[in-house]
Amino acid sequence: ALAESGANLVLCARKQEQLDDTVAAFTAQGFSVIGKVCDVAKADEVQAVIDTAVERFGSVDILVNNAGTSWGAMPEDMPLERWQQVIDVNLTGCFRFAQAAGREMLKQGKGSIINIASIAGMTSSANGPFYAGYVASKAGLIGLTRELAASWGRRGIRVNAIAPGFFHSKLADAVIDIYERSIQENNVIPRVGEEGELKGITVFLASDASSYVTAQTIAVD
């Protein structure tokens, strides 16, 4: 959506081959895009992405914090190392990126940060899925969104979050089949989210169309 709206993109992934495939597909569509391998749990790699963006495009105007992982287990069975891994990526990784991008945005006096949270950070179900680390990380990200917005709002940076419901993705597909029947029975719109249905809110929050919107978490569900 951002590329279609004319943005220059720096895409990140931990795996080079997946990154190369996406960059090639986007380039073939005429988009302005480069790729940079990055593990958000590593501060030096995060900073390298920001440095590359500034070097190539001159500024960092938009950050979409969308790296994520999960681990499903009942709380009494959750391995502590898996809990920590999820927190390191979903929450600390987002803070690292926001901090690095925020420093550049503060120099510019303007920027928009969009954190990809989840409805899992807003509500839980006795029927599962049960993934305490993921839920805690997304609830924490919602709080971090609010706090960063308060910290930087008077210096030109807006910070908002999108909280998607179930959408098909590499991360979600492991559990969607289990819960799709429940979604069809209980959701106001009785289906899983479809490709493209996160585009509008992303462009809105990234652009000056939302110049008076900050600290918000908007559910797309």
C-alpha positions as CSV (number, residue, x, y, z in Angstrom):
1,A,0.0,0.0,0.0
2,L,2.8,2.4,0.8
3,A,4.6,1.6,-2.4
4,E,1.5,2.1,-4.4
5,S,1.1,5.5,-2.7
6,G,4.6,6.5,-3.9
7,A,6.8,5.8,-0.8
8,N,10.4,4.6,-1.1
9,L,10.7,1.3,0.9
10,V,13.4,-0.3,2.9
11,L,12.2,-3.9,3.5
12,C,13.7,-6.1,6.2
13,A,13.7,-9.8,6.9
14,R,15.9,-12.2,8.8
15,K,16.2,-14.6,5.8
16,Q,18.0,-13.3,2.7
17,E,16.1,-15.5,0.2
18,Q,12.7,-14.3,1.4
19,L,13.9,-10.7,1.2
20,D,15.3,-11.1,-2.3
21,D,12.0,-12.7,-3.5
22,T,10.0,-9.8,-2.2
23,V,12.3,-7.1,-3.4
24,A,12.4,-8.6,-6.9
25,A,8.6,-8.8,-7.0
26,F,8.2,-5.2,-5.9
27,T,10.9,-4.0,-8.3
28,A,9.1,-5.7,-11.1
29,Q,6.0,-3.6,-10.3
30,G,8.1,-0.4,-10.6
31,F,8.3,0.3,-6.9
32,S,11.2,2.1,-5.3
33,V,12.5,-0.5,-2.9
34,I,15.7,-1.9,-1.4
35,G,16.1,-4.8,1.1
36,K,18.3,-5.2,4.2
37,V,18.7,-8.3,6.2
38,C,17.8,-7.6,9.8
39,D,17.1,-9.4,13.1
40,V,15.2,-6.9,15.2
41,A,16.6,-8.6,18.3
42,K,20.0,-7.3,17.3
43,A,20.5,-3.5,18.0
44,D,23.4,-3.1,15.5
45,E,21.3,-4.6,12.6
46,V,18.4,-2.3,13.4
47,Q,20.7,0.7,13.3
48,A,22.2,-0.4,10.1
49,V,18.7,-0.5,8.5
50,I,18.1,3.1,9.6
51,D,21.5,4.2,8.4
52,T,20.9,2.6,5.0
53,A,17.5,4.3,4.6
54,V,19.0,7.7,5.4
55,E,21.9,7.1,3.1
56,R,19.8,5.9,0.2
57,F,16.7,8.1,0.5
58,G,17.8,11.0,2.7
59,S,15.3,10.6,5.5
60,V,13.1,8.2,7.5
61,D,9.5,9.4,7.4
62,I,7.6,6.3,8.2
63,L,8.4,3.2,10.3
64,V,6.1,0.2,10.2
65,N,7.1,-2.1,13.1
66,N,5.7,-5.4,11.9
67,A,8.3,-8.1,12.9
68,G,6.6,-10.7,15.0
69,T,6.9,-14.2,16.4
70,S,4.8,-16.4,18.7
71,W,4.8,-19.6,20.7
72,G,1.7,-21.4,21.8
73,A,1.5,-23.2,25.2
74,M,-0.5,-23.2,28.3
75,P,1.1,-20.8,30.8
76,E,2.2,-23.6,33.2
77,D,4.0,-25.2,30.3
78,M,5.5,-22.2,28.6
79,P,9.3,-22.5,28.4
80,L,10.8,-19.3,29.7
81,E,13.3,-19.1,26.8
82,R,10.3,-19.1,24.4
83,W,8.6,-16.4,26.4
84,Q,11.7,-14.3,26.3
85,Q,12.2,-14.9,22.5
86,V,8.7,-13.5,21.8
87,I,9.2,-10.5,24.1
88,D,12.6,-9.8,22.5
89,V,11.1,-9.7,19.0
90,N,7.6,-8.3,19.4
91,L,8.2,-5.7,22.1
92,T,11.9,-5.0,22.6
93,G,12.5,-5.2,18.9
94,C,9.8,-2.7,18.2
95,F,11.3,-0.4,20.8
96,R,14.7,-0.7,19.3
97,F,13.4,0.2,15.8
98,A,11.2,3.1,17.2
99,Q,14.2,4.4,19.1
100,A,16.5,4.3,16.1
101,A,14.0,5.7,13.7
102,G,12.8,8.2,16.2
103,R,16.2,9.8,16.6
104,E,16.2,10.6,12.8
105,M,12.6,11.8,12.9
106,L,13.4,14.1,15.8
107,K,16.1,15.7,13.6
108,Q,13.5,16.2,10.9
109,G,10.8,17.4,13.2
110,K,8.3,15.0,11.6
111,G,7.5,11.3,11.3
112,S,4.9,8.6,11.6
113,I,5.5,5.3,13.5
114,I,3.0,2.5,13.0
115,N,3.2,-0.4,15.4
116,I,1.5,-3.7,14.3
117,A,-0.2,-4.9,17.5
118,S,-3.0,-7.4,17.6
119,I,-6.5,-7.9,18.9
120,A,-4.7,-10.4,21.1
121,G,-3.4,-7.4,23.1
122,M,-6.9,-6.2,23.7
123,T,-8.9,-9.3,24.4
124,S,-8.5,-13.0,25.2
125,S,-10.7,-16.1,25.0
126,A,-11.2,-19.1,27.3
127,N,-11.3,-21.1,24.1
128,G,-7.8,-20.0,23.2
129,P,-5.5,-19.7,21.4
130,F,-3.2,-19.7,24.4
131,Y,0.0,-17.8,23.9
132,A,0.8,-15.8,26.9
133,G,4.1,-14.3,25.6
134,Y,2.4,-13.1,22.4
135,V,-0.5,-11.6,24.2
136,A,1.7,-9.8,26.7
137,S,4.0,-8.5,24.0
138,K,1.1,-7.1,22.0
139,A,-0.5,-5.5,25.1
140,G,2.9,-4.1,25.9
141,L,3.2,-2.7,22.4
142,I,-0.1,-0.9,22.7
143,G,1.2,0.7,25.9
144,L,4.5,1.6,24.2
145,T,2.6,3.2,21.4
146,R,0.7,5.5,23.8
147,E,3.9,6.3,25.7
148,L,6.0,7.1,22.6
149,A,3.2,9.3,21.2
150,A,3.1,11.2,24.5
151,S,6.9,11.5,24.6
152,W,7.4,12.7,21.0
153,G,4.1,14.3,20.0
154,R,5.1,17.8,20.7
155,R,8.3,17.3,18.6
156,G,6.5,16.3,15.5
157,I,6.3,12.5,15.7
158,R,3.0,10.6,15.6
159,V,2.8,7.0,16.9
160,N,-0.2,4.8,16.4
161,A,-0.9,1.1,16.3
162,I,-2.9,-1.2,14.1
163,A,-4.5,-4.2,15.9
164,P,-5.5,-6.8,13.2
165,G,-7.7,-9.7,13.9
166,F,-7.0,-13.0,12.1
167,F,-5.4,-12.5,8.7
168,H,-3.7,-15.2,6.7
169,S,0.0,-15.0,7.2
170,K,3.0,-17.2,7.9
171,L,2.5,-16.6,11.6
172,A,-1.2,-16.9,11.8
173,D,-1.9,-19.8,9.5
174,A,-0.8,-22.3,12.1
175,V,-3.9,-21.5,14.2
176,I,-6.4,-20.0,11.8
177,D,-7.8,-23.3,10.7
178,I,-8.5,-24.2,14.3
179,Y,-10.4,-21.0,15.0
180,E,-12.0,-20.1,11.7
181,R,-15.3,-21.8,12.6
182,S,-15.5,-19.7,15.8
183,I,-14.7,-16.6,13.8
184,Q,-17.5,-17.4,11.3
185,E,-19.9,-17.9,14.2
186,N,-19.0,-15.0,16.5
187,N,-17.5,-12.2,14.5
188,V,-19.7,-9.3,13.4
189,I,-18.1,-9.7,9.9
190,P,-18.0,-13.5,9.9
191,R,-14.7,-14.3,8.2
192,V,-11.0,-14.0,8.3
193,G,-9.5,-10.8,7.0
194,E,-8.6,-10.7,3.4
195,E,-5.5,-9.5,1.5
196,G,-5.5,-5.7,1.1
197,E,-7.8,-5.0,4.0
198,L,-4.9,-3.5,6.0
199,K,-3.9,-1.2,3.2
200,G,-6.3,1.7,3.9
201,I,-5.5,2.1,7.6
202,T,-1.8,1.9,6.9
203,V,-1.8,4.7,4.3
204,F,-4.1,6.8,6.5
205,L,-1.8,6.5,9.5
206,A,1.4,7.0,7.5
207,S,0.2,10.1,5.7
208,D,-0.9,13.7,6.6
209,A,-4.5,12.5,6.3
210,S,-4.1,11.5,10.0
211,S,-2.1,14.6,11.0
212,Y,-4.3,15.0,14.1
213,V,-4.3,11.3,15.1
214,T,-1.7,9.9,17.6
215,A,-1.5,7.4,20.5
216,Q,-4.4,5.4,19.0
217,T,-4.7,1.6,18.6
218,I,-7.1,0.9,15.7
219,A,-8.6,-2.6,15.5
220,V,-9.1,-4.0,12.0
221,D,-11.3,-7.0,12.8
